[in-house]
């Protein structure tokens, strides 16, 4: 397969992610769809797809960290433990998002 086909494969995976966006576990459902696709792909194309799917999953984890931070912030107003927990969750969210962005850049 030529390198010209790689962007199409990347676009297909991104389109599948967009199609499954309403699913509870978007990255997992899309991974299932990609694994069930019987089209022949090169190792480079498979690696690009893996990076895209891992980036999507990392963004799901970052969103979960943000949601947890928000919930803790509401439940523990004025509490020092809340401040520390929220700060830690924000750092985790940022690190996971940075990782997802690096994966996207590589694909």
PDB file as gemmi writes it, atoms N, CA and C in Angstrom:
CRYST1    1.000    1.000    1.000  90.00  90.00  90.00 P 1                      
ATOM      1  N   UNK A   1       0.839  -1.182   0.000  1.00  0.00           N  
ATOM      2  CA  UNK A   1       0.000   0.000   0.000  1.00  0.00           C  
ATOM      3  C   UNK A   1       0.880   1.240   0.000  1.00  0.00           C  
ATOM      4  N   UNK A   2       0.438   2.251  -0.659  1.00  0.00           N  
ATOM      5  CA  UNK A   2       1.231   3.465  -0.760  1.00  0.00           C  
ATOM      6  C   UNK A   2       0.955   4.384   0.431  1.00  0.00           C  
ATOM      7  N   UNK A   3       1.858   5.353   0.596  1.00  0.00           N  
ATOM      8  CA  UNK A   3       1.674   6.321   1.667  1.00  0.00           C  
ATOM      9  C   UNK A   3       0.453   7.189   1.415  1.00  0.00           C  
ATOM     10  N   UNK A   4       0.034   7.273   0.162  1.00  0.00           N  
ATOM     11  CA  UNK A   4      -1.131   8.074  -0.178  1.00  0.00           C  
ATOM     12  C   UNK A   4      -2.387   7.508   0.501  1.00  0.00           C  
ATOM     13  N   UNK A   5      -2.420   6.214   0.751  1.00  0.00           N  
ATOM     14  CA  UNK A   5      -3.582   5.611   1.381  1.00  0.00           C  
ATOM     15  C   UNK A   5      -3.608   5.838   2.894  1.00  0.00           C  
ATOM     16  N   UNK A   6      -2.489   6.153   3.506  1.00  0.00           N  
ATOM     17  CA  UNK A   6      -2.437   6.344   4.948  1.00  0.00           C  
ATOM     18  C   UNK A   6      -3.378   7.447   5.414  1.00  0.00           C  
ATOM     19  N   UNK A   7      -3.381   8.641   4.796  1.00  0.00           N  
ATOM     20  CA  UNK A   7      -4.325   9.668   5.256  1.00  0.00           C  
ATOM     21  C   UNK A   7      -5.777   9.208   5.175  1.00  0.00           C  
ATOM     22  N   UNK A   8      -6.115   8.405   4.164  1.00  0.00           N  
ATOM     23  CA  UNK A   8      -7.474   7.897   4.055  1.00  0.00           C  
ATOM     24  C   UNK A   8      -7.807   7.014   5.251  1.00  0.00           C  
ATOM     25  N   UNK A   9      -6.883   6.136   5.629  1.00  0.00           N  
ATOM     26  CA  UNK A   9      -7.081   5.260   6.784  1.00  0.00           C  
ATOM     27  C   UNK A   9      -7.228   6.117   8.043  1.00  0.00           C  
ATOM     28  N   UNK A  10      -6.378   7.111   8.221  1.00  0.00           N  
ATOM     29  CA  UNK A  10      -6.456   8.011   9.368  1.00  0.00           C  
ATOM     30  C   UNK A  10      -7.811   8.725   9.353  1.00  0.00           C  
ATOM     31  N   UNK A  11      -8.217   9.203   8.210  1.00  0.00           N  
ATOM     32  CA  UNK A  11      -9.517   9.872   8.090  1.00  0.00           C  
ATOM     33  C   UNK A  11     -10.656   8.910   8.422  1.00  0.00           C  
ATOM     34  N   UNK A  12     -10.538   7.653   7.980  1.00  0.00           N  
ATOM     35  CA  UNK A  12     -11.565   6.648   8.277  1.00  0.00           C  
ATOM     36  C   UNK A  12     -11.693   6.413   9.778  1.00  0.00           C  
ATOM     37  N   UNK A  13     -10.566   6.326  10.465  1.00  0.00           N  
ATOM     38  CA  UNK A  13     -10.592   6.104  11.911  1.00  0.00           C  
ATOM     39  C   UNK A  13     -11.190   7.318  12.611  1.00  0.00           C  
ATOM     40  N   UNK A  14     -10.790   8.503  12.189  1.00  0.00           N  
ATOM     41  CA  UNK A  14     -11.354   9.721  12.793  1.00  0.00           C  
ATOM     42  C   UNK A  14     -12.857   9.835  12.506  1.00  0.00           C  
ATOM     43  N   UNK A  15     -13.260   9.438  11.312  1.00  0.00           N  
ATOM     44  CA  UNK A  15     -14.690   9.454  10.978  1.00  0.00           C  
ATOM     45  C   UNK A  15     -15.454   8.451  11.844  1.00  0.00           C  
ATOM     46  N   UNK A  16     -14.856   7.299  12.089  1.00  0.00           N  
ATOM     47  CA  UNK A  16     -15.494   6.301  12.959  1.00  0.00           C  
ATOM     48  C   UNK A  16     -15.623   6.832  14.379  1.00  0.00           C  
ATOM     49  N   UNK A  17     -14.602   7.551  14.864  1.00  0.00           N  
ATOM     50  CA  UNK A  17     -14.690   8.173  16.188  1.00  0.00           C  
ATOM     51  C   UNK A  17     -15.837   9.179  16.230  1.00  0.00           C  
ATOM     52  N   UNK A  18     -15.939   9.989  15.206  1.00  0.00           N  
ATOM     53  CA  UNK A  18     -17.015  10.983  15.158  1.00  0.00           C  
ATOM     54  C   UNK A  18     -18.384  10.304  15.109  1.00  0.00           C  
ATOM     55  N   UNK A  19     -18.480   9.223  14.340  1.00  0.00           N  
ATOM     56  CA  UNK A  19     -19.729   8.485  14.224  1.00  0.00           C  
ATOM     57  C   UNK A  19     -20.155   7.906  15.570  1.00  0.00           C  
ATOM     58  N   UNK A  20     -19.175   7.439  16.348  1.00  0.00           N  
ATOM     59  CA  UNK A  20     -19.460   6.803  17.637  1.00  0.00           C  
ATOM     60  C   UNK A  20     -19.414   7.783  18.810  1.00  0.00           C  
ATOM     61  N   UNK A  21     -19.361   9.071  18.539  1.00  0.00           N  
ATOM     62  CA  UNK A  21     -19.194  10.077  19.598  1.00  0.00           C  
ATOM     63  C   UNK A  21     -20.275  10.001  20.677  1.00  0.00           C  
ATOM     64  N   UNK A  22     -21.444   9.591  20.328  1.00  0.00           N  
ATOM     65  CA  UNK A  22     -22.533   9.524  21.308  1.00  0.00           C  
ATOM     66  C   UNK A  22     -22.468   8.269  22.176  1.00  0.00           C  
ATOM     67  N   UNK A  23     -21.619   7.320  21.815  1.00  0.00           N  
ATOM     68  CA  UNK A  23     -21.506   6.088  22.597  1.00  0.00           C  
ATOM     69  C   UNK A  23     -20.868   6.380  23.950  1.00  0.00           C  
ATOM     70  N   UNK A  24     -21.192   5.549  24.943  1.00  0.00           N  
ATOM     71  CA  UNK A  24     -20.653   5.767  26.282  1.00  0.00           C  
ATOM     72  C   UNK A  24     -19.128   5.664  26.300  1.00  0.00           C  
ATOM     73  N   UNK A  25     -18.586   4.731  25.581  1.00  0.00           N  
ATOM     74  CA  UNK A  25     -17.136   4.537  25.509  1.00  0.00           C  
ATOM     75  C   UNK A  25     -16.713   4.659  24.042  1.00  0.00           C  
ATOM     76  N   UNK A  26     -16.628   5.880  23.570  1.00  0.00           N  
ATOM     77  CA  UNK A  26     -16.388   6.152  22.156  1.00  0.00           C  
ATOM     78  C   UNK A  26     -15.147   5.440  21.623  1.00  0.00           C  
ATOM     79  N   UNK A  27     -14.017   5.554  22.325  1.00  0.00           N  
ATOM     80  CA  UNK A  27     -12.774   4.946  21.844  1.00  0.00           C  
ATOM     81  C   UNK A  27     -12.890   3.429  21.795  1.00  0.00           C  
ATOM     82  N   UNK A  28     -13.503   2.837  22.802  1.00  0.00           N  
ATOM     83  CA  UNK A  28     -13.648   1.381  22.844  1.00  0.00           C  
ATOM     84  C   UNK A  28     -14.546   0.875  21.714  1.00  0.00           C  
ATOM     85  N   UNK A  29     -15.659   1.525  21.504  1.00  0.00           N  
ATOM     86  CA  UNK A  29     -16.578   1.127  20.434  1.00  0.00           C  
ATOM     87  C   UNK A  29     -15.901   1.287  19.071  1.00  0.00           C  
ATOM     88  N   UNK A  30     -15.149   2.374  18.905  1.00  0.00           N  
ATOM     89  CA  UNK A  30     -14.445   2.588  17.638  1.00  0.00           C  
ATOM     90  C   UNK A  30     -13.344   1.557  17.452  1.00  0.00           C  
ATOM     91  N   UNK A  31     -12.654   1.209  18.514  1.00  0.00           N  
ATOM     92  CA  UNK A  31     -11.639   0.152  18.419  1.00  0.00           C  
ATOM     93  C   UNK A  31     -12.275  -1.140  17.949  1.00  0.00           C  
ATOM     94  N   UNK A  32     -13.422  -1.471  18.501  1.00  0.00           N  
ATOM     95  CA  UNK A  32     -14.145  -2.667  18.055  1.00  0.00           C  
ATOM     96  C   UNK A  32     -14.420  -2.603  16.555  1.00  0.00           C  
ATOM     97  N   UNK A  33     -14.915  -1.444  16.100  1.00  0.00           N  
ATOM     98  CA  UNK A  33     -15.236  -1.296  14.682  1.00  0.00           C  
ATOM     99  C   UNK A  33     -13.993  -1.434  13.806  1.00  0.00           C  
ATOM    100  N   UNK A  34     -12.888  -0.843  14.248  1.00  0.00           N  
ATOM    101  CA  UNK A  34     -11.638  -0.908  13.482  1.00  0.00           C  
ATOM    102  C   UNK A  34     -11.126  -2.350  13.436  1.00  0.00           C  
ATOM    103  N   UNK A  35     -11.210  -3.051  14.561  1.00  0.00           N  
ATOM    104  CA  UNK A  35     -10.744  -4.436  14.592  1.00  0.00           C  
ATOM    105  C   UNK A  35     -11.605  -5.351  13.725  1.00  0.00           C  
ATOM    106  N   UNK A  36     -12.875  -5.030  13.602  1.00  0.00           N  
ATOM    107  CA  UNK A  36     -13.772  -5.844  12.774  1.00  0.00           C  
ATOM    108  C   UNK A  36     -13.651  -5.523  11.282  1.00  0.00           C  
ATOM    109  N   UNK A  37     -13.041  -4.391  10.965  1.00  0.00           N  
ATOM    110  CA  UNK A  37     -12.828  -4.019   9.565  1.00  0.00           C  
ATOM    111  C   UNK A  37     -11.823  -4.992   8.966  1.00  0.00           C  
ATOM    112  N   UNK A  38     -12.184  -5.645   7.889  1.00  0.00           N  
ATOM    113  CA  UNK A  38     -11.301  -6.659   7.311  1.00  0.00           C  
ATOM    114  C   UNK A  38     -10.426  -6.132   6.173  1.00  0.00           C  
ATOM    115  N   UNK A  39     -10.376  -4.822   6.012  1.00  0.00           N  
ATOM    116  CA  UNK A  39      -9.529  -4.239   4.967  1.00  0.00           C  
ATOM    117  C   UNK A  39      -8.055  -4.450   5.316  1.00  0.00           C  
ATOM    118  N   UNK A  40      -7.267  -4.638   4.301  1.00  0.00           N  
ATOM    119  CA  UNK A  40      -5.833  -4.832   4.486  1.00  0.00           C  
ATOM    120  C   UNK A  40      -5.172  -3.482   4.760  1.00  0.00           C  
ATOM    121  N   UNK A  41      -4.360  -3.444   5.810  1.00  0.00           N  
ATOM    122  CA  UNK A  41      -3.670  -2.209   6.194  1.00  0.00           C  
ATOM    123  C   UNK A  41      -2.196  -2.497   6.404  1.00  0.00           C  
ATOM    124  N   UNK A  42      -1.386  -1.485   6.224  1.00  0.00           N  
ATOM    125  CA  UNK A  42       0.048  -1.621   6.470  1.00  0.00           C  
ATOM    126  C   UNK A  42       0.308  -1.453   7.969  1.00  0.00           C  
ATOM    127  N   UNK A  43       1.481  -1.891   8.439  1.00  0.00           N  
ATOM    128  CA  UNK A  43       1.813  -1.661   9.853  1.00  0.00           C  
ATOM    129  C   UNK A  43       1.795  -0.174  10.214  1.00  0.00           C  
ATOM    130  N   UNK A  44       2.226   0.689   9.303  1.00  0.00           N  
ATOM    131  CA  UNK A  44       2.219   2.127   9.565  1.00  0.00           C  
ATOM    132  C   UNK A  44       0.790   2.641   9.736  1.00  0.00           C  
ATOM    133  N   UNK A  45      -0.109   2.137   8.913  1.00  0.00           N  
ATOM    134  CA  UNK A  45      -1.506   2.543   9.023  1.00  0.00           C  
ATOM    135  C   UNK A  45      -2.108   2.055  10.338  1.00  0.00           C  
ATOM    136  N   UNK A  46      -1.781   0.838  10.723  1.00  0.00           N  
ATOM    137  CA  UNK A  46      -2.277   0.298  11.992  1.00  0.00           C  
ATOM    138  C   UNK A  46      -1.745   1.110  13.167  1.00  0.00           C  
ATOM    139  N   UNK A  47      -0.478   1.515  13.095  1.00  0.00           N  
ATOM    140  CA  UNK A  47       0.113   2.329  14.158  1.00  0.00           C  
ATOM    141  C   UNK A  47      -0.566   3.694  14.235  1.00  0.00           C  
ATOM    142  N   UNK A  48      -0.832   4.287  13.087  1.00  0.00           N  
ATOM    143  CA  UNK A  48      -1.533   5.582  13.074  1.00  0.00           C  
ATOM    144  C   UNK A  48      -2.924   5.435  13.699  1.00  0.00           C  
ATOM    145  N   UNK A  49      -3.620   4.365  13.362  1.00  0.00           N  
ATOM    146  CA  UNK A  49      -4.950   4.127  13.937  1.00  0.00           C  
ATOM    147  C   UNK A  49      -4.857   3.925  15.441  1.00  0.00           C  
ATOM    148  N   UNK A  50      -3.857   3.178  15.889  1.00  0.00           N  
ATOM    149  CA  UNK A  50      -3.683   2.952  17.327  1.00  0.00           C  
ATOM    150  C   UNK A  50      -3.443   4.265  18.053  1.00  0.00           C  
ATOM    151  N   UNK A  51      -2.621   5.125  17.476  1.00  0.00           N  
ATOM    152  CA  UNK A  51      -2.354   6.428  18.103  1.00  0.00           C  
ATOM    153  C   UNK A  51      -3.625   7.264  18.197  1.00  0.00           C  
ATOM    154  N   UNK A  52      -4.417   7.271  17.148  1.00  0.00           N  
ATOM    155  CA  UNK A  52      -5.656   8.047  17.144  1.00  0.00           C  
ATOM    156  C   UNK A  52      -6.605   7.520  18.213  1.00  0.00           C  
ATOM    157  N   UNK A  53      -6.734   6.203  18.295  1.00  0.00           N  
ATOM    158  CA  UNK A  53      -7.654   5.617  19.265  1.00  0.00           C  
ATOM    159  C   UNK A  53      -7.161   5.797  20.696  1.00  0.00           C  
ATOM    160  N   UNK A  54      -5.859   5.667  20.909  1.00  0.00           N  
ATOM    161  CA  UNK A  54      -5.314   5.902  22.249  1.00  0.00           C  
ATOM    162  C   UNK A  54      -5.453   7.363  22.652  1.00  0.00           C  
ATOM    163  N   UNK A  55      -5.281   8.262  21.701  1.00  0.00           N  
ATOM    164  CA  UNK A  55      -5.478   9.686  21.991  1.00  0.00           C  
ATOM    165  C   UNK A  55      -6.931   9.953  22.383  1.00  0.00           C  
ATOM    166  N   UNK A  56      -7.860   9.336  21.669  1.00  0.00           N  
ATOM    167  CA  UNK A  56      -9.280   9.508  21.998  1.00  0.00           C  
ATOM    168  C   UNK A  56      -9.574   8.962  23.396  1.00  0.00           C  
ATOM    169  N   UNK A  57      -8.999   7.818  23.715  1.00  0.00           N  
ATOM    170  CA  UNK A  57      -9.205   7.243  25.042  1.00  0.00           C  
ATOM    171  C   UNK A  57      -8.584   8.132  26.115  1.00  0.00           C  
ATOM    172  N   UNK A  58      -7.406   8.671  25.843  1.00  0.00           N  
ATOM    173  CA  UNK A  58      -6.766   9.574  26.800  1.00  0.00           C  
ATOM    174  C   UNK A  58      -7.637  10.806  27.039  1.00  0.00           C  
ATOM    175  N   UNK A  59      -8.264  11.308  25.994  1.00  0.00           N  
ATOM    176  CA  UNK A  59      -9.155  12.459  26.169  1.00  0.00           C  
ATOM    177  C   UNK A  59     -10.372  12.088  27.004  1.00  0.00           C  
ATOM    178  N   UNK A  60     -10.857  10.856  26.859  1.00  0.00           N  
ATOM    179  CA  UNK A  60     -11.953  10.392  27.707  1.00  0.00           C  
ATOM    180  C   UNK A  60     -11.506  10.368  29.172  1.00  0.00           C  
ATOM    181  N   UNK A  61     -10.288   9.907  29.419  1.00  0.00           N  
ATOM    182  CA  UNK A  61      -9.752   9.882  30.787  1.00  0.00           C  
ATOM    183  C   UNK A  61      -9.583  11.295  31.336  1.00  0.00           C  
ATOM    184  N   UNK A  62      -9.101  12.208  30.508  1.00  0.00           N  
ATOM    185  CA  UNK A  62      -8.935  13.600  30.937  1.00  0.00           C  
ATOM    186  C   UNK A  62     -10.285  14.217  31.276  1.00  0.00           C  
ATOM    187  N   UNK A  63     -11.294  13.917  30.476  1.00  0.00           N  
ATOM    188  CA  UNK A  63     -12.638  14.436  30.754  1.00  0.00           C  
ATOM    189  C   UNK A  63     -13.173  13.857  32.060  1.00  0.00           C  
ATOM    190  N   UNK A  64     -12.881  12.591  32.323  1.00  0.00           N  
ATOM    191  CA  UNK A  64     -13.297  11.967  33.574  1.00  0.00           C  
ATOM    192  C   UNK A  64     -12.608  12.641  34.764  1.00  0.00           C  
ATOM    193  N   UNK A  65     -11.325  12.957  34.616  1.00  0.00           N  
ATOM    194  CA  UNK A  65     -10.593  13.658  35.681  1.00  0.00           C  
ATOM    195  C   UNK A  65     -11.197  15.042  35.915  1.00  0.00           C  
ATOM    196  N   UNK A  66     -11.551  15.736  34.847  1.00  0.00           N  
ATOM    197  CA  UNK A  66     -12.162  17.062  34.977  1.00  0.00           C  
ATOM    198  C   UNK A  66     -13.519  16.963  35.664  1.00  0.00           C  
ATOM    199  N   UNK A  67     -14.280  15.948  35.317  1.00  0.00           N  
ATOM    200  CA  UNK A  67     -15.594  15.750  35.940  1.00  0.00           C  
ATOM    201  C   UNK A  67     -15.441  15.450  37.438  1.00  0.00           C  
ATOM    202  N   UNK A  68     -14.467  14.607  37.770  1.00  0.00           N  
ATOM    203  CA  UNK A  68     -14.204  14.281  39.170  1.00  0.00           C  
ATOM    204  C   UNK A  68     -13.776  15.540  39.938  1.00  0.00           C  
ATOM    205  N   UNK A  69     -12.906  16.316  39.335  1.00  0.00           N  
ATOM    206  CA  UNK A  69     -12.436  17.557  39.960  1.00  0.00           C  
ATOM    207  C   UNK A  69     -13.608  18.490  40.232  1.00  0.00           C  
ATOM    208  N   UNK A  70     -14.497  18.609  39.286  1.00  0.00           N  
ATOM    209  CA  UNK A  70     -15.657  19.474  39.445  1.00  0.00           C  
ATOM    210  C   UNK A  70     -16.564  18.974  40.572  1.00  0.00           C  
ATOM    211  N   UNK A  71     -16.773  17.653  40.626  1.00  0.00           N  
ATOM    212  CA  UNK A  71     -17.619  17.076  41.674  1.00  0.00           C  
ATOM    213  C   UNK A  71     -17.004  17.284  43.051  1.00  0.00           C  
ATOM    214  N   UNK A  72     -15.701  17.077  43.175  1.00  0.00           N  
ATOM    215  CA  UNK A  72     -15.015  17.276  44.450  1.00  0.00           C  
ATOM    216  C   UNK A  72     -15.096  18.737  44.848  1.00  0.00           C  
ATOM    217  N   UNK A  73     -14.940  19.607  43.890  1.00  0.00           N  
ATOM    218  CA  UNK A  73     -14.997  21.042  44.151  1.00  0.00           C  
ATOM    219  C   UNK A  73     -16.361  21.434  44.725  1.00  0.00           C  
ATOM    220  N   UNK A  74     -17.415  20.832  44.214  1.00  0.00           N  
ATOM    221  CA  UNK A  74     -18.769  21.130  44.697  1.00  0.00           C  
ATOM    222  C   UNK A  74     -19.014  20.530  46.080  1.00  0.00           C  
ATOM    223  N   UNK A  75     -18.509  19.319  46.317  1.00  0.00           N  
ATOM    224  CA  UNK A  75     -18.784  18.597  47.558  1.00  0.00           C  
ATOM    225  C   UNK A  75     -17.987  19.097  48.751  1.00  0.00           C  
ATOM    226  N   UNK A  76     -16.814  19.664  48.521  1.00  0.00           N  
ATOM    227  CA  UNK A  76     -15.912  19.973  49.628  1.00  0.00           C  
ATOM    228  C   UNK A  76     -15.534  21.452  49.665  1.00  0.00           C  
ATOM    229  N   UNK A  77     -16.475  22.327  49.491  1.00  0.00           N  
ATOM    230  CA  UNK A  77     -16.190  23.769  49.473  1.00  0.00           C  
ATOM    231  C   UNK A  77     -15.418  24.210  50.721  1.00  0.00           C  
ATOM    232  N   UNK A  78     -14.377  25.027  50.484  1.00  0.00           N  
ATOM    233  CA  UNK A  78     -13.623  25.603  51.577  1.00  0.00           C  
ATOM    234  C   UNK A  78     -12.710  24.648  52.315  1.00  0.00           C  
ATOM    235  N   UNK A  79     -12.565  23.465  51.838  1.00  0.00           N  
ATOM    236  CA  UNK A  79     -11.773  22.445  52.507  1.00  0.00           C  
ATOM    237  C   UNK A  79     -10.391  22.369  51.854  1.00  0.00           C  
ATOM    238  N   UNK A  80      -9.340  22.335  52.659  1.00  0.00           N  
ATOM    239  CA  UNK A  80      -7.978  22.260  52.127  1.00  0.00           C  
ATOM    240  C   UNK A  80      -7.756  20.980  51.309  1.00  0.00           C  
ATOM    241  N   UNK A  81      -8.373  19.895  51.739  1.00  0.00           N  
ATOM    242  CA  UNK A  81      -8.256  18.638  50.994  1.00  0.00           C  
ATOM    243  C   UNK A  81      -8.845  18.797  49.592  1.00  0.00           C  
ATOM    244  N   UNK A  82      -9.914  19.589  49.501  1.00  0.00           N  
ATOM    245  CA  UNK A  82     -10.525  19.842  48.196  1.00  0.00           C  
ATOM    246  C   UNK A  82      -9.554  20.555  47.270  1.00  0.00           C  
ATOM    247  N   UNK A  83      -8.883  21.551  47.812  1.00  0.00           N  
ATOM    248  CA  UNK A  83      -7.925  22.310  47.005  1.00  0.00           C  
ATOM    249  C   UNK A  83      -6.825  21.393  46.494  1.00  0.00           C  
ATOM    250  N   UNK A  84      -6.290  20.557  47.356  1.00  0.00           N  
ATOM    251  CA  UNK A  84      -5.220  19.643  46.957  1.00  0.00           C  
ATOM    252  C   UNK A  84      -5.713  18.607  45.954  1.00  0.00           C  
ATOM    253  N   UNK A  85      -6.900  18.074  46.200  1.00  0.00           N  
ATOM    254  CA  UNK A  85      -7.462  17.083  45.278  1.00  0.00           C  
ATOM    255  C   UNK A  85      -7.722  17.704  43.912  1.00  0.00           C  
ATOM    256  N   UNK A  86      -8.315  18.875  43.904  1.00  0.00           N  
ATOM    257  CA  UNK A  86      -8.617  19.549  42.636  1.00  0.00           C  
ATOM    258  C   UNK A  86      -7.343  19.888  41.872  1.00  0.00           C  
ATOM    259  N   UNK A  87      -6.328  20.337  42.596  1.00  0.00           N  
ATOM    260  CA  UNK A  87      -5.057  20.650  41.942  1.00  0.00           C  
ATOM    261  C   UNK A  87      -4.443  19.388  41.332  1.00  0.00           C  
ATOM    262  N   UNK A  88      -4.450  18.305  42.089  1.00  0.00           N  
ATOM    263  CA  UNK A  88      -3.900  17.045  41.579  1.00  0.00           C  
ATOM    264  C   UNK A  88      -4.665  16.525  40.377  1.00  0.00           C  
ATOM    265  N   UNK A  89      -5.983  16.606  40.416  1.00  0.00           N  
ATOM    266  CA  UNK A  89      -6.791  16.140  39.291  1.00  0.00           C  
ATOM    267  C   UNK A  89      -6.577  17.022  38.065  1.00  0.00           C  
ATOM    268  N   UNK A  90      -6.396  18.326  38.284  1.00  0.00           N  
ATOM    269  CA  UNK A  90      -6.138  19.234  37.154  1.00  0.00           C  
ATOM    270  C   UNK A  90      -4.803  18.898  36.507  1.00  0.00           C  
ATOM    271  N   UNK A  91      -3.788  18.608  37.335  1.00  0.00           N  
ATOM    272  CA  UNK A  91      -2.482  18.220  36.783  1.00  0.00           C  
ATOM    273  C   UNK A  91      -2.594  16.913  36.003  1.00  0.00           C  
ATOM    274  N   UNK A  92      -3.342  15.956  36.541  1.00  0.00           N  
ATOM    275  CA  UNK A  92      -3.539  14.689  35.830  1.00  0.00           C  
ATOM    276  C   UNK A  92      -4.247  14.923  34.504  1.00  0.00           C  
ATOM    277  N   UNK A  93      -5.270  15.738  34.523  1.00  0.00           N  
ATOM    278  CA  UNK A  93      -6.019  16.066  33.308  1.00  0.00           C  
ATOM    279  C   UNK A  93      -5.099  16.691  32.254  1.00  0.00           C  
ATOM    280  N   UNK A  94      -4.266  17.631  32.677  1.00  0.00           N  
ATOM    281  CA  UNK A  94      -3.355  18.291  31.739  1.00  0.00           C  
ATOM    282  C   UNK A  94      -2.331  17.323  31.163  1.00  0.00           C  
ATOM    283  N   UNK A  95      -1.773  16.463  32.007  1.00  0.00           N  
ATOM    284  CA  UNK A  95      -0.773  15.497  31.534  1.00  0.00           C  
ATOM    285  C   UNK A  95      -1.387  14.512  30.534  1.00  0.00           C  
ATOM    286  N   UNK A  96      -2.581  14.031  30.838  1.00  0.00           N  
ATOM    287  CA  UNK A  96      -3.252  13.086  29.947  1.00  0.00           C  
ATOM    288  C   UNK A  96      -3.585  13.766  28.625  1.00  0.00           C  
ATOM    289  N   UNK A  97      -4.065  14.996  28.683  1.00  0.00           N  
ATOM    290  CA  UNK A  97      -4.382  15.735  27.459  1.00  0.00           C  
ATOM    291  C   UNK A  97      -3.124  15.984  26.630  1.00  0.00           C  
ATOM    292  N   UNK A  98      -2.034  16.323  27.284  1.00  0.00           N  
ATOM    293  CA  UNK A  98      -0.761  16.528  26.583  1.00  0.00           C  
ATOM    294  C   UNK A  98      -0.337  15.228  25.881  1.00  0.00           C  
ATOM    295  N   UNK A  99      -0.498  14.117  26.564  1.00  0.00           N  
ATOM    296  CA  UNK A  99      -0.168  12.811  25.970  1.00  0.00           C  
ATOM    297  C   UNK A  99      -1.048  12.553  24.738  1.00  0.00           C  
ATOM    298  N   UNK A 100      -2.322  12.834  24.855  1.00  0.00           N  
ATOM    299  CA  UNK A 100      -3.236  12.645  23.724  1.00  0.00           C  
ATOM    300  C   UNK A 100      -2.833  13.525  22.548  1.00  0.00           C  
ATOM    301  N   UNK A 101      -2.458  14.752  22.824  1.00  0.00           N  
ATOM    302  CA  UNK A 101      -2.037  15.659  21.753  1.00  0.00           C  
ATOM    303  C   UNK A 101      -0.775  15.153  21.054  1.00  0.00           C  
ATOM    304  N   UNK A 102       0.175  14.617  21.827  1.00  0.00           N  
ATOM    305  CA  UNK A 102       1.399  14.061  21.220  1.00  0.00           C  
ATOM    306  C   UNK A 102       1.059  12.869  20.323  1.00  0.00           C  
ATOM    307  N   UNK A 103       0.149  12.013  20.773  1.00  0.00           N  
ATOM    308  CA  UNK A 103      -0.259  10.874  19.952  1.00  0.00           C  
ATOM    309  C   UNK A 103      -0.897  11.356  18.647  1.00  0.00           C  
ATOM    310  N   UNK A 104      -1.751  12.368  18.741  1.00  0.00           N  
ATOM    311  CA  UNK A 104      -2.372  12.921  17.532  1.00  0.00           C  
ATOM    312  C   UNK A 104      -1.330  13.486  16.578  1.00  0.00           C  
ATOM    313  N   UNK A 105      -0.342  14.187  17.114  1.00  0.00           N  
ATOM    314  CA  UNK A 105       0.695  14.770  16.266  1.00  0.00           C  
ATOM    315  C   UNK A 105       1.478  13.686  15.532  1.00  0.00           C  
ATOM    316  N   UNK A 106       1.666  12.543  16.150  1.00  0.00           N  
ATOM    317  CA  UNK A 106       2.433  11.453  15.542  1.00  0.00           C  
ATOM    318  C   UNK A 106       1.639  10.699  14.491  1.00  0.00           C  
ATOM    319  N   UNK A 107       0.312  10.793  14.550  1.00  0.00           N  
ATOM    320  CA  UNK A 107      -0.477  10.083  13.550  1.00  0.00           C  
ATOM    321  C   UNK A 107      -0.710  10.999  12.405  1.00  0.00           C  
TER     322      UNK A 107                                                      
END                                                                             
